[in-house]
Every structure is written in C-alpha cells, then in structure tokens.
Amino acid sequence: MQLLLTDRLACPRCGPGFGLILLADRLVDRRVHEGTLGCPNCRDSFIVRDAFADLRAPPRGELAVGLAGACPRSVSEPPDRERARAEQAERITALLGIPRGPGTVALIGSPARYSVDLVEAVTDLDAVVVDADVASWSEHPRVSRIVSWPGLPFFSGMLRGVVVDGRLGQAMLFEAARVTAPKCRTVVIEAGGDATEVLREAGLSILAAEAGTVVATRG
C-alpha cells in the first residue's frame, strides 16, 4: 500500500470525520508492507500485512470470496480472455475520462481486475483496489490493495474517479459517489435498474446509462 494513500484514509467504522493514523513496521520504496492503522476516535486498529490493508470494522472473521478473482497477469490466460480483459480495461479507462495523472482512482469489486492495465495506460495515475480477493494479489508499484466494511475508508470528494460493481448494492453506490471528487466520474458496471436513481440521490449527474453501465459526475 502506498504511503501517501494512508494520509487519505478515514475510519470505516466512524466515518470520514476521523482519519486513521499509521504506525508502520516495514516500509519499502515508500510502500507500507507491515503496520497498523489506528482510529483516534473509536480506538480500533486495522492491520496492514504483506502490503494489504484489512479495513473492516468488527466483527471481522475470515475474508469472504470477493468479486475480483485472480491477480491480473499472474496466471496464464487464453488469448481470447486476455483480449477481452484488455478491451474492457480500455473501455473503463475511457469512461473515467482521465487523460493523465496525478491522482488516485478506486476500483471496487470486479473492476479491480482492470487496475494494472489502467495505471499503465494513464501517466502518473495510481489505483486502490477494494475487494477481499486482492489479499492474495502480487504487488504492483502503483496499485494499493485493501478490503473495507461497512463503508469506503476515504475522505469525501478525494478520488479522481471510482469504478464500482453495481452488484455490491445501493450503499456502496452511495459511498462511491461520496468519495468522488468534483468534476470527476463514478462508473458503475453490472449496474442494476436503480443505479441511475441512486447516483442522482447521491448528488451526481448522469452522463450515460446503457447496457448495464452508468457513468455519472459530480458538478
């Protein structure tokens, strides 16, 4: 997990009014590999292990199966599947409308699998992937790996863009909208029929909605 990202993290239990404080045990190239993130309000602590941050509020238990699947490029893919992934990654990059960095985008659930393609396509852009499956992913210098519950552990309006799996439900769509910065975009894939209304209620304007994909912006 990137060291700079830790300054933007809020307590998933107490909300965006309370930032987390990092106690790093091992840093390598400005990335946190081992450490603890603590909340000064509820006094809870969240573990960073093998550069993966578990930001779930209690009760935690074992990690469930997520939506992201195996780490991109870590296993041999059939040519047609690799081509399909690359095409979808290119499409998502275009929907976000970010020609260049700096900035950070979040990919939540199944969109996490396109994170490596995205950051390598856009200069100076970093990504944070949010899903239980990413705990086992290998490290990439511009991708931070976390899991979070019940909300997203970011201050409001701080992300350059968010891509979220609509199957995660209305609460996650509200959270994705909350952390999207002004004039930036929230992209929903696998969007349900209520996604556009949820994003409008969250204060976003709909730019496009078709074929299970919704693109919205703040301001």
N, C-alpha and C positions, 0 to 999 in steps of 0.2 A: 504494500500500500504506500502510495506517495506521501512523503512527509507533509507537503503543502496541503494535501487534502484534509489532514487532521485538524487544521485551523478552521475548516468549514463544516465540521461535524457538530450536530446537535444531538441531545439525548433523545433516543426514540421513545423513551418512557415519559419524559417530562415535556417534550415538545421543543420547538425552535427557539424558545426563550432562554434555553440553557445549553451552552456549549460544553463540549467534552474536553477534558484535559489529558494530554498524553504523557505517560511515563514509559519511555522507550527503553527496552532492554538490549535490543540489537538493531542497529541501523547499517544499511549497506547502500552506498550511492544514493543517499537521500530517500531511501525507501525503508519503511518500518517493517522489519521481519518478525520481531518479537516485542511484545509490550502490553500495556493496559491503557484503556481509555476510561476515565472516570468522570462521573457527573457530580458537580459540587452541590446539587440540589437534593437528589434522591440518594446519593452516596453509593449508587450501584456502579459496578465496574464491568467493562467489556473487554474481552481478550483478543489480542492480535497474535496469531500463531501461524508460522510459515507464510507470513505476509497476507494472511486472510483475516479479516476482522468480523467477529461474531457480535453483531449489534442488535441482538434480540433481547427484548425485555423478558423477565421471568414470567412463567416457568419456561426454561429453555429446552432441556431434553436433547435427544438426538436430532441431528439435522434430517429433515424430510427430503424426499426426492423433489428436485426442482423442475424447471422447465427448460433450462439452458442446455442440458445434455453434456456431452464430452467437449473437452477443450478444442477450439478450432485449430486445425492443422496438426494436432498432436497424434491423430490416428490417420491411417491411410483411407482416403475416401474414393469411392468410384468416381470416374471423371464426370458423369452426369450430375452427381450430387455436389461435387466440388464446384462445378459450373453454376448450379442453381444457387448455392450459397453465395458465391461471388456476385451473381446478378442481384440477389436480394440485398446484399450489403451495399452495392452501388445505388440501388433504389432508395434505401433508407438514408444514405448519405445525402442524396439529392433532396429528399423530403425534409430533412433537417435544415437545408438551406444555409449551410456553414461553409463558405469557400476556403477559410483558413482560420487558424487559431490566433491568439491563445484562447484558452477556455477549457471547460470540462463539461462533458455530456454524461448522462446516466442512461444505461440500458438495463431494463428491469424485466426479468423473466427470460423468455425465449429470445428476445432481441440481443441478449448478451453474446450470443454466438457470432454476431457480426462485429464485435468490438475491435478485434485486431485489424480486420480489413478497413474499418472506418478510420482508426487513428493513423494507419499507414497511408491512407488516401488523402488526409487533410493535414497540412503542415501545422505543427505546434498545437494540435488538439489532443487532449487527454480524455480518457474514459474511466468511469467507475461502473462495474457490473454488479448487479444486485440479484443474487439467486443462490439457493443452497448448493446447487451443483458446482458452482465456481470454486468451492473449497478445495477441490482436487485438481484444479487447473494449474498448469505451469505458469510461471511468472512472465510478464511482458512489461518492459520498462515504462510504457505509457498507459497501462491498464491496472486499475486498483480493484481488488476483489473483496466484496462484503456480502453479508446477509443481514437483513434488518426486519424487525417486527416490533410493534404493530404498524408504525409509520416509517417514512423515509428519514434517515438521520442527517438531514441537511437543513441549513438555514433557508428561510423563504426567499425565493427570487434570486438564487445564486448560480443556477446552472445554465450553461449556454444552450442546452437542449436536452430533451428527455424522450426516450423511446420506450414504450411500455406495452406489455402484453395485456390486452383487454380482458382476458380470462381471469386475471387476478382480482377483478371486481371493482365496484364503484369507489370504495375507499381508496384504493391505490390510484385510480384515475384522479381523484381529488388531490392526493399527495403529489402526483406527477405535475399537475397544474400549479400547485403551491410553490414548488421549488424551481419552476421555470422562470428565468429572468425576463424582464420587459423586452419586447420586440424579438423574443426568441420563441422557439416552437416546441410543442408537445406532439409527438407522433404516437398514435395507438394502432397496433396491428392486432389481428384477431379481434377486431372491435365488435362488440355486441350492438344491438339496436338502440340501446340507451346511451351510448358513448358520447354522441354529439350533445345531448341534453345535459349530461353530467359535466362536460367541459364548459358549456355555456354557464351553468350554475356556478362553476369554479372561477368564472371571470374571464374566460378565454373567448376569442373569436374564431369561428370555424373557417378555415381556408379551403378545405376539400374533404369530402367524405364519399368514398365509393369502394366497392369490392372488399369490405372488411377492414379498410384503412381510413383513419381520420387524422387530419393534420389541423392543428389549432395554434393560435399565437396569442400572446399577452400584449395588448396595446397596439 
